Amino acid sequence: MQKKPPKCVHPDCFNCPYVDCRYDALEASDYTETNNRDYEHYESYRGEKLHRNAGKEYRNARQTAATRGNRPYVDRHEYNKTYYKIYREEILAKNKASYDTEENTRKCQKYVKKHSKEISNYLSNYYQKYADKKREYARLRYHQKKHKTQVADHGRV
């Protein structure tokens, strides 16, 4: 019977007014008692504590977080370099397979249309800024060809 009878004194079944107990449902205290017994058996069998009232995903997440926190320090730069050396061909083949030339062309054209003024302003400012240096270098190259000699300009020949 799922519903408790009117005069039932369930935990104290020895003093029950009924000849035969008609209440067979488990109550919260029964669940906690069995859970505590199960936890004790788990701890004695496994030698580790089980986090109560948590699902399998929660325990797995806690375990991975604990192992992640205890990892030794690894220099990621060196690791990445060695990984790339080992798997260079595979990485390049994967990138080449996933590269779409037409899509990249469309993206570049869209970017140029959107930023054409900024690009032209940058280029004009750049050419104005380095115009004197370009003229000087062109003059040096002219004399170099004319006299068939090498003229050094700040390490350049």
Secondary structure, DSSP 4 states (H G I P E B T S, - for coil): --SPPTT--TT-GGG-SSSS-------HHHHHHHHHHHHHHHHHHHSS---TT--HHHHHHHHHHHHHHTPPP--HHHHHHHHHHHHHHHHHHHHHHH--HHHHHHHHHHHHHHTHHHHHHHHHHHHHHTHHHHHHHHHHHHHHHHHT----BTTB-
